Amino acid sequence: MQGMDMSSSSSSNECKISMLFNWYTTDACFLSEGWQIQNNGMFAATCIGVILLVVLVEAFRRIGKEYDNFLTRQFERQAVAQKAAFVANCVDKSSMTGRAIRFRQLARALIHALTFGGAYIVMLLAMYFNVYVIICIFIGAGLGKFLCDWMVVQIDLNSIREEAKGVEETTVCCG
């Protein structure tokens, strides 16, 4: 009778799976029996793939932010143009089509689904408790943040005050 031990003995064709942190390389399985590591080259490819997957998740997060910023700028321009046209020509406000709005919302939902799906797969990979894979997830997160999430700061030099402004986000500390 097999108990709650999720680790299996190491025979030539069985997957090594453990619910404890492990250092398995060969015979380790990830997500399915079809993803069984049979040699060091396959394990290296798995590690590189995990890093790239996490970088891709960070890229989708950035794409989502950029797309939302793009839509905000576009809506602001349209609002100004419609207000000017309405004031100048008394144009009907209901002339705006809903088709473009539905497409934009569909694109936002698709970007979110890709981001969420990638993050979920990364979480499932982490649940195999393979230390090498977890380290690759951390490396991918760092690389992804470095490559995909450059912070852009615009400072209006005319509006700088003499006093320093503190951090206003409540998530920084104890807020």
C-alpha positions as a Markdown table, in Angstrom:
| # | Residue | x | y | z |
|---|---|---|---|---|
| 1 | Met | 0.0 | 0.0 | 0.0 |
| 2 | Gln | 1.4 | 3.3 | -1.0 |
| 3 | Gly | 1.0 | 6.2 | 1.5 |
| 4 | Met | 1.1 | 9.9 | 1.1 |
| 5 | Asp | 4.8 | 9.8 | 0.0 |
| 6 | Met | 4.9 | 11.5 | -3.4 |
| 7 | Ser | 8.4 | 10.4 | -4.2 |
| 8 | Ser | 8.9 | 7.4 | -6.4 |
| 9 | Ser | 11.8 | 5.0 | -6.5 |
| 10 | Ser | 14.3 | 5.6 | -9.2 |
| 11 | Ser | 14.0 | 3.0 | -11.8 |
| 12 | Ser | 15.0 | 3.6 | -15.4 |
| 13 | Asn | 11.5 | 4.7 | -16.7 |
| 14 | Glu | 9.9 | 6.2 | -13.6 |
| 15 | Cys | 9.6 | 9.9 | -12.8 |
| 16 | Lys | 11.3 | 11.3 | -9.7 |
| 17 | Ile | 8.8 | 13.5 | -8.0 |
| 18 | Ser | 9.1 | 14.8 | -4.5 |
| 19 | Met | 7.0 | 17.1 | -2.3 |
| 20 | Leu | 10.2 | 18.2 | -0.6 |
| 21 | Phe | 12.9 | 20.4 | -2.0 |
| 22 | Asn | 15.1 | 18.2 | -4.2 |
| 23 | Trp | 18.0 | 18.4 | -6.5 |
| 24 | Tyr | 16.9 | 15.8 | -9.1 |
| 25 | Thr | 18.2 | 16.2 | -12.6 |
| 26 | Thr | 17.8 | 13.0 | -14.6 |
| 27 | Asp | 14.5 | 11.2 | -14.4 |
| 28 | Ala | 12.8 | 14.3 | -13.0 |
| 29 | Cys | 9.4 | 15.0 | -14.5 |
| 30 | Phe | 7.6 | 18.3 | -14.9 |
| 31 | Leu | 3.9 | 18.9 | -15.7 |
| 32 | Ser | 3.5 | 15.4 | -17.4 |
| 33 | Glu | 5.3 | 12.1 | -17.9 |
| 34 | Gly | 6.1 | 13.3 | -21.4 |
| 35 | Trp | 8.4 | 16.0 | -19.9 |
| 36 | Gln | 10.8 | 13.5 | -18.3 |
| 37 | Ile | 14.4 | 14.6 | -18.1 |
| 38 | Gln | 16.6 | 11.8 | -19.5 |
| 39 | Asn | 20.0 | 13.5 | -19.6 |
| 40 | Asn | 21.8 | 16.6 | -18.6 |
| 41 | Gly | 21.2 | 18.3 | -21.9 |
| 42 | Met | 17.4 | 18.0 | -21.5 |
| 43 | Phe | 17.7 | 19.4 | -18.0 |
| 44 | Ala | 19.8 | 22.4 | -19.2 |
| 45 | Ala | 17.2 | 23.0 | -21.9 |
| 46 | Thr | 14.5 | 22.8 | -19.3 |
| 47 | Cys | 16.3 | 25.4 | -17.1 |
| 48 | Ile | 16.8 | 27.7 | -20.1 |
| 49 | Gly | 13.1 | 27.2 | -21.1 |
| 50 | Val | 11.9 | 28.1 | -17.6 |
| 51 | Ile | 14.0 | 31.3 | -17.5 |
| 52 | Leu | 12.6 | 32.3 | -20.9 |
| 53 | Leu | 9.1 | 31.5 | -19.8 |
| 54 | Val | 9.4 | 33.8 | -16.8 |
| 55 | Val | 11.0 | 36.5 | -19.0 |
| 56 | Leu | 8.0 | 36.1 | -21.3 |
| 57 | Val | 5.5 | 36.5 | -18.4 |
| 58 | Glu | 7.3 | 39.8 | -17.5 |
| 59 | Ala | 7.2 | 40.9 | -21.1 |
| 60 | Phe | 3.4 | 40.3 | -21.2 |
| 61 | Arg | 3.0 | 42.3 | -18.0 |
| 62 | Arg | 4.8 | 45.2 | -19.6 |
| 63 | Ile | 2.8 | 44.8 | -22.8 |
| 64 | Gly | -0.4 | 45.0 | -20.8 |
| 65 | Lys | 0.8 | 48.2 | -19.0 |
| 66 | Glu | 1.9 | 49.8 | -22.2 |
| 67 | Tyr | -1.4 | 48.9 | -24.0 |
| 68 | Asp | -3.4 | 50.4 | -21.1 |
| 69 | Asn | -1.3 | 53.6 | -21.2 |
| 70 | Phe | -1.8 | 53.7 | -25.0 |
| 71 | Leu | -5.5 | 53.3 | -24.7 |
| 72 | Thr | -5.7 | 56.0 | -22.0 |
| 73 | Arg | -3.8 | 58.5 | -24.2 |
| 74 | Gln | -6.0 | 57.6 | -27.2 |
| 75 | Phe | -9.2 | 58.0 | -25.2 |
| 76 | Glu | -8.0 | 61.4 | -23.9 |
| 77 | Arg | -7.2 | 62.6 | -27.4 |
| 78 | Gln | -10.6 | 61.4 | -28.6 |
| 79 | Ala | -12.4 | 63.1 | -25.8 |
| 80 | Val | -10.7 | 66.4 | -26.5 |
| 81 | Ala | -11.5 | 66.0 | -30.2 |
| 82 | Gln | -15.1 | 65.1 | -29.6 |
| 83 | Lys | -15.6 | 67.9 | -27.2 |
| 84 | Ala | -14.1 | 70.4 | -29.7 |
| 85 | Ala | -16.3 | 69.0 | -32.5 |
| 86 | Phe | -19.4 | 69.0 | -30.3 |
| 87 | Val | -18.8 | 72.6 | -29.3 |
| 88 | Ala | -18.0 | 73.7 | -32.8 |
| 89 | Asn | -20.6 | 71.7 | -34.8 |
| 90 | Cys | -23.0 | 70.3 | -32.2 |
| 91 | Val | -22.1 | 66.8 | -33.3 |
| 92 | Asp | -24.2 | 63.9 | -31.8 |
| 93 | Lys | -22.3 | 62.3 | -28.9 |
| 94 | Ser | -23.6 | 58.8 | -29.8 |
| 95 | Ser | -21.6 | 58.6 | -33.0 |
| 96 | Met | -18.8 | 56.8 | -31.3 |
| 97 | Thr | -18.7 | 53.1 | -32.4 |
| 98 | Gly | -18.8 | 50.3 | -29.9 |
| 99 | Arg | -16.9 | 48.0 | -32.2 |
| 100 | Ala | -13.5 | 49.6 | -31.4 |
| 101 | Ile | -14.1 | 49.5 | -27.7 |
| 102 | Arg | -15.0 | 45.8 | -27.8 |
| 103 | Phe | -11.8 | 45.1 | -29.8 |
| 104 | Arg | -9.7 | 47.0 | -27.3 |
| 105 | Gln | -11.2 | 45.1 | -24.4 |
| 106 | Leu | -10.7 | 41.8 | -26.2 |
| 107 | Ala | -7.0 | 42.7 | -26.8 |
| 108 | Arg | -6.7 | 43.6 | -23.1 |
| 109 | Ala | -8.3 | 40.3 | -22.1 |
| 110 | Leu | -6.1 | 38.3 | -24.4 |
| 111 | Ile | -2.9 | 40.0 | -23.0 |
| 112 | His | -4.2 | 39.3 | -19.4 |
| 113 | Ala | -5.0 | 35.6 | -20.2 |
| 114 | Leu | -1.5 | 35.1 | -21.7 |
| 115 | Thr | 0.1 | 36.7 | -18.7 |
| 116 | Phe | -2.0 | 34.7 | -16.2 |
| 117 | Gly | -1.5 | 31.4 | -18.1 |
| 118 | Gly | 2.2 | 31.8 | -18.2 |
| 119 | Ala | 2.4 | 32.8 | -14.5 |
| 120 | Tyr | 0.2 | 29.7 | -13.6 |
| 121 | Ile | 2.6 | 27.4 | -15.5 |
| 122 | Val | 5.5 | 28.9 | -13.7 |
| 123 | Met | 3.7 | 28.4 | -10.4 |
| 124 | Leu | 3.1 | 24.7 | -11.3 |
| 125 | Leu | 6.8 | 24.3 | -12.1 |
| 126 | Ala | 7.8 | 25.8 | -8.8 |
| 127 | Met | 5.5 | 23.2 | -7.0 |
| 128 | Tyr | 7.8 | 20.4 | -8.1 |
| 129 | Phe | 10.2 | 21.9 | -5.5 |
| 130 | Asn | 13.2 | 21.3 | -7.7 |
| 131 | Val | 15.8 | 23.7 | -6.4 |
| 132 | Tyr | 17.4 | 24.2 | -9.9 |
| 133 | Val | 14.0 | 25.1 | -11.4 |
| 134 | Ile | 13.2 | 27.5 | -8.6 |
| 135 | Ile | 16.6 | 29.2 | -9.0 |
| 136 | Cys | 15.8 | 29.5 | -12.8 |
| 137 | Ile | 12.5 | 31.1 | -11.9 |
| 138 | Phe | 14.3 | 33.7 | -9.8 |
| 139 | Ile | 16.8 | 34.3 | -12.6 |
| 140 | Gly | 14.0 | 34.7 | -15.1 |
| 141 | Ala | 12.1 | 37.1 | -12.9 |
| 142 | Gly | 15.2 | 39.2 | -12.5 |
| 143 | Leu | 16.1 | 39.2 | -16.2 |
| 144 | Gly | 12.5 | 39.8 | -17.1 |
| 145 | Lys | 12.3 | 42.8 | -14.8 |
| 146 | Phe | 15.6 | 44.1 | -16.1 |
| 147 | Leu | 14.8 | 43.6 | -19.8 |
| 148 | Cys | 11.1 | 44.5 | -19.9 |
| 149 | Asp | 10.3 | 46.9 | -17.1 |
| 150 | Trp | 12.4 | 50.0 | -17.5 |
| 151 | Met | 11.0 | 52.8 | -15.3 |
| 152 | Val | 10.5 | 56.1 | -17.1 |
| 153 | Val | 10.4 | 59.2 | -15.0 |
| 154 | Gln | 9.5 | 62.6 | -16.5 |
| 155 | Ile | 10.3 | 65.6 | -14.3 |
| 156 | Asp | 9.0 | 69.1 | -15.1 |
| 157 | Leu | 11.9 | 71.3 | -14.0 |
| 158 | Asn | 9.7 | 74.3 | -13.8 |
| 159 | Ser | 7.5 | 72.7 | -11.1 |
| 160 | Ile | 10.3 | 71.4 | -8.7 |
| 161 | Arg | 9.8 | 72.5 | -5.2 |
| 162 | Glu | 12.6 | 73.2 | -2.7 |
| 163 | Glu | 11.3 | 70.5 | -0.2 |
| 164 | Ala | 11.7 | 66.8 | -1.0 |
| 165 | Lys | 8.6 | 64.8 | -1.6 |
| 166 | Gly | 8.3 | 61.5 | 0.3 |
| 167 | Val | 7.0 | 58.2 | -0.9 |
| 168 | Glu | 3.2 | 58.3 | -1.2 |
| 169 | Glu | 2.5 | 54.6 | -1.8 |
| 170 | Thr | 1.0 | 52.7 | 1.1 |
| 171 | Thr | 2.5 | 49.4 | 0.0 |
| 172 | Val | 6.0 | 50.5 | 0.7 |
| 173 | Cys | 5.9 | 50.1 | 4.5 |
| 174 | Cys | 3.2 | 49.5 | 7.0 |
| 175 | Gly | 0.6 | 51.7 | 5.4 |
